[in-house]
Amino acid sequence: MEAWQPGQNQAYTLQSDAQEFFIKMTAWIDLNCWGFWEEVWYGLVRTTALSTRHCIYCKTPRVPHEETLYVQPCSIPANARHVRLTTLIHDYYSPLSSGNQIPDVVCESCKRKGAQITMVARVYPDILPVYIQRFGSTRTGRNIVTHKNRCRVDIPEILDLSRYLEGKVKKAAVFELMSTVQHMGDIETGHYKMFGRQPDNTWLACEDSCVTSAKFYQAVEKADEWDPYLLFYRRLPQSGRIRAMTTTAVAVAEQKDKKEKENKKKKTKEKEGKKEQGKKDKEMKDKKKRKASELPDGKTETPGKKQKSRKKVLV
């Protein structure tokens, strides 16, 4: 693999090297894989989307253009302080968002300026990388001022993107969070930390050579100087196509679902057994009460006392 260098269009984002390296790596694999491995790689992290440009006045569409995404971009609004990840993803696909407005394009039909881009997803991958765009720049005269957006982003454990798939019949596209990368520092200096979900559903925090146990909320919430930056979601087995060669986590998830179902059945049987036993115990108590009420002179001796009295008579 050739030596990695920051992208020309992102050279100012000095601390976005984790995302840039991931993009560089995926692009290199895409160009150098073919045949069987190309098919495997195609379904692993690559999203295929279709973008169509429409005139905002006469609604005349241009020829749809197919796009390939290795990372789902999520652009944070400039003045936002608290947003949801689902809102950022919706803005990416919505034609009404500012990122999908093209004011300078002239329509070939009505000759007026103004267009919108409509995005739909054709195929979602088995592993969905999500990039929260925290690093940016603003131009003031001849100078470019770089900055980091520390907006709080609510990150869900389960992400449903079925609504963005093309076609009238929507297939399920439900993802589960598997890993996050957090950044500490500003745009020029900083440090990275990774959180990962284990097969037993516990979390680990990896910082250089130090690995410690962690909780889910630590992986998704901003704390002190740490901000979630890169997210990796895994497509759930019940949500459609899963390739056998993606990751062993799929098999683990299926076993986990199977165990949960078995445990549920076991608990249901135990509950039913306890209910039946309770009924039997109640019937026995009722029988004893009825027998006690049948004794002469209203006596309610217990069977033990009755046996003792009989023994005395025999003596």
N, C-alpha and C positions, 0 to 999 in steps of 0.2 A: 504494500500500500504506500502511496506517495505521502510525503511528510505533510501533516495537516497545518493549514494556515487559516487565520480568520477570514471570513468572506468579505469581499470588497464592499458589499452593501451594508455590512454590519461591523465595519472596522472600528467604529467609535464605541461600540458596546463591548468594552474590554472584558467585562465580567459575564458575558453571555457565551463564554467559550465552551461550557458543557453542552449547551444546545447546538452550537455551531459544529462541535466535534461529532455529535450524534447525526446531524444532517449530512456532514461530509462522509461519515462512515456508511450511512444508508445509501447515499448516492453512489459511492464506490462499489458497494455490493451489488446494487441494481445494474450497474454497467458491466460488471465482471462475472455475473452469474448467468448461466444459460441452461437450457434443457430442464432436467428434473429439478435442480436446485432453484432455477428461476421460478418454477411453479410454486415451490415451497415458500420462497421469499416473497412472492407476489401476495400470498395470503397471510403473511406474518405481520407486517407493520404498514403496508401500503394501502391508503384509502384512495379510491377512484371517485372523483366528483365531476359533475356536469354543470358548467356555468353558461347561462344564456343572457345576452344583453337585450333589453327592451327599451323602446322609446317611452318616456314618461307621458307623452301626449297621445300619440296614435297607437301605442302598444305594439308596434311592429318589431318582431324579434329578429335578431341576427342569427347566424348559424351557431348552434351550440358548440362549445369548446370543452373538451375533456381535460381535466386537470388531475395530477397525481400529487398526493399529500403524504409525506412521511411523518409529519407532526400536525396535529390539530391546533391551529393558532387561536389564541384567545387574547384579544386586544382590550386592555383596561382603559376606560374613559379617563381623560386627563384629570378631572377634578373629583373623581370617585373616591370614596373612603371605605365603602363596604358594598361588595357585589357578590352575586352568586355565579358559580362556574357555569351553570346551565343557562344563565342570562347571556354570558359572554359567547357561548357556543351558538345560542339562538341568534345573536347579533351577526355572527359570521354568515349564517345562511339567510337571514332576513334581507329582502330587497330594500327595506325602509331604513336600514342602518346607514350611518354616514360612510362607512367603508365601502358600501356597494352603490354609492351615488357617483355618477360621472357627469359633471355639469358641462364640460367642454365638448362632448361628442355631438356631432351633427347627424340627425336622422336622415337617411337616404330617401325616405318617403315624404315626410312633411317638412323637411329642411329646418327643423327647429332644434335648438340645443337642449340636451338633457337626456340622460339614460340611467337605467337601473340594472343591476346584475342580480339574477336569481340563481341561487346555488341549490343543488340537490346531490345527495350522495348515491352513488351507484352500488359500490361494494365497500363495506367496512372490514377492516382486518381483524385477526384474532387478538392481536396486541395493539392497543390504541395509545400512542404517545400524545400527550397534551402539553402544549407550551404556553405558559402564562407570560405574556410579553411585559415584563417589568422594566426593561431598559429602553430608554428612548432619548430623543434630542429635540431641542427647539432652536431655531435660528434667530439670533438677535443681530441684525445688521450683517456684518461679515463673519461674525463669530457663531460657532455652534456650541450650545450649552447642553451637556449630557446630564441625565438624571436617572434615578431609580424610583419607580412607583411602588410604594410600600402599602398599597391598598389591601385591605383584608378581603380575602376571597373565600367564600363558603364552598368547600370541596365535598361532594357527596361520596359515600362509599359505593353506592350503586348508581350508575349513569345509564339512562335510557335514551337512545338516539334513534329509535324506530321512526319517529315522525319526520325525519329528514331524508329518509330513503325515497327514491323515485318510485313511481307506480302507484296504482290505486290500491292494490293488495300489499299491505305493509308487512314485511317480515320483521320478527323481533330482533333488535340489536341492543342487547342489555349487557353492560360491562360492570366489572367489579374492580375496585382499586387494588392494585398489587404493590405499587412502589411510588415513592415521591422523592424528589431531590430538592433540598432547601439551600438557600443562599444567605450568607451573612456578610454584611459590609456595604460599601457603596459601589459605584460603577467602575472605579479604578482598582480597588483592592477588595479582597473578600475571601471567603472560605465556603466549601460545600459539605453537605452532610446528606446521607441517603437513608431512607426508611424502607424496609421491605417486609411484606407479609410472608409468613412461613406456612408450610402445608397444614400445620395444626391450628392455623388461624391466629397465631401470635405474631407480634411485630418485633423487629430488630432495628436498632439504630447503628449505622456504620459511619464512623468518622475517622478517616485515615486508617490506622491499624487497630483502633478501639471499636469493639462491637459490644453493645449492651442491649438489654431487653427494653422494650418501649411499649407504649399504648397507641391505639389508633388516633386519638385526638392529638397526640404529639406529632404525628406524621402529616396532619392536614391543617393544623392551626398555626398562625404566626405567633412566635413567642420571643420576647426580647428583640434581638437583632435578626432573627431567622425568619425567612419568608419562603413558602412553597413556590416552586419555580418550574420544575418538570414533573409531570405525572404520567404514570403508566397504568392503563386499565387492561384487564383481560376479559375477553368475551365469554359470557357464561354459556355452559353447554346447552341449556334449554332454549337459548336464543337463536338457534339456527346452525349454520355451517361451522364445524370445528375440525380443523385438520389434525391428523394423528401425530404429526411431527412437530407441532409447535412447541409444546412444553409438557412436562410430566404433571404440572399443576392441574391440567384438565382431568387426568385420571384420578388424581387425589380428590378433586372437587366432586367427581362422580361417586367415588367411594364414600365421601363425606355425606352426600345426599342420601345414598343407600343406607348408611348407618343411622342417619336421622330418621328415615322412614321406619327402619326396624325398631329403633328405640321408641318411636311414637306408637307403633303397634303393640310393643311390649308393655308400655305404660297403660294403654287402653285395656289390654287384657288384665293387667294387675288391678286396675280400677274396677273392672267388671267382676273379677274374683272377690275383691273386698266387699263389693255390694252384695254378692250372693252369700258370702260368709256372714255378713251383717244380718241378712234376712234369716239365715238359719239360726243364728244366735238369738234373734228376737223370738223366733218360733219356739225355741227351747225354753226361753224365759217364760213365755206365755203358757206353755204346757205345765211348767213347774207351778206357776201361779194358780192354774186351774185345779191341779192336783191338791195343792194346799188348801184351796177353798172348799174341796169336797170332804175334808176331815170332819168327824163328829164334834159337836159342841163348839164349833168355830175355832178349833185348835189349828195352829199353823206350824206344826213341828217340822223340823228339817229331817231328811232321810237318816242322817247320822244319829240324831237324838232318838229316833224311833227304834233303830237297831239296838241301841244301848239299853233302852227300856225293856225290849224283848229278851235280851240276854239276862237281865236281872230276874225276870219272871222264871226263866228256865232254871236258874240256880236255886 
